[in-house]
Amino acid sequence: MKIPQLLIAAANPGSGKDALDPVPEAILKYVNRLSDYFFALARLELEQVGLPEEKWQVFTYKKKNE
């Protein structure tokens, strides 16, 4: 399932696969910018209250010894 279809399926549970319509590109861009805004806002809030930002770490899967 493509991301735009997934968004619509989540918004319309039980509507069935045939009821999916593509999400307009402008909406996808808006949601992306909105998520950027919330990310920046969260970083600003952490700075204002004096909490450290949690840094990203590379995650690697550990393989079991066979």
PyMOL commands that set and color helices and strands:
alter all, ss='L'
color gray80, all
select helices_A, chain A and resi 3-11+17-19+25-49
alter helices_A, ss='H'
color red, helices_A
deselect
rebuild
show_as cartoon
